[in-house]
Amino acid sequence: KVAISLEQLIILIRVGALRFTGRTKKQLMWDAYMLLGHAKKSAPTAELFRTDPIKYTIPPLYYSEYEDAFDEMELLGFALLSPFHLLKNGLTIDTRATGLPNYVGKIITILGYFITYKRTATSKGKEMNFGTFIDLDGNFIDTTHFPNVTAKYPFRGKGVYRIVGKVVEEFDFLSIEVTQLFKEPFIDDPRYAESVRIRKVGQLV
């Protein structure tokens, strides 16, 4: 309905705004460059002879649905696909937040998507943290990171973490006293990787 630049159109394509067309992002990008990717045209003039429009055949283009997730993380800051589906090693740990009451006083390992953390200090001035994660079901996991753990296993930005720690209960509130914290790797970005292990979106292995 209104004029749009090539750069703006590419952003709309990459965030999936034109998925209703039924064409893949690469096909839409091809169309966008064909329509808007040329140098500025001079004023239109009448042609001496009628010419048919040039039609181009798009070659087969590789496409992985995981590309959408990486586009979204780059442009929006988060993926619409569950981050647990992007784990390079798959879902190897099935412990959920709803099962924590069964492990009070025990050491467990659980996967959690990092939401935020609060930094504080002990009476001796040493840094310690309180973390918040969500599990595969979207339930919250609260964690406590004492100074020795905070120094050895710091938070490393957004992503899914493997949390190892003791489940404790205080005033009917459950949390995990962390002993180890590891950020789990995501699959290689299929937009740039030379070889990518492809699995169906939604499949957790």
Steps between C-alpha positions, in 0.01 A plus 500: 500500500793736567853536368762288676878478477685179426654500849160527670354228279789264582438550874130418456591186307755387758260535796238296314250780432441369145463131581133520393624497139601135532848572364822440689713788624763438233237509226360823640850649526559411137173674406590805710838547332345453157239769573697751707864403477585686183633852454253784502309507174463805284159643416292246303471554127288333234672204331525484122415131507295302748727272704401211721616507861805291574424191706765341716510146634612476861750218555440254786587679824592322822279592793491390863220609733767560763609801296183674619604463864843656439348783296259571786775496763705742291214741425264460798738384773318169549372208294134409461611137503568352844873538576502138618444394136827670405724299733789344314495187715120477520297467816721261697355591841129467571476633857219759533423768758177322598709206619718698742294406811615142446867599523516722810842457658639324192738605223332522158578613147242703309489707184376860522471791261660805661262789575684732740709514815547726800848590619557554872783477754560304818587660835865454402451690175522199269268487200220245485200469265139390487389367162170442323451247222209323332488130420369321191139541621539873565509463880739711706821372657656715773867459580748618761865549404735539798831690457717198418255388229449854369874540449550160335177472298388851392197569283591519132205681345178374349455131432423163654707395802565164659446563871648264760412557862318406818124546526413688819167600651440799725155621604348271234713668233723276287828610349830351388831575670724485194829313507569503124364701207570434132364680195380244245605555135242569230509336158717666237331791326372340175529835320879483516603146598652286226357180648199498727334211678138537393216370711130570475387813683333400824698177533694469824767233506 
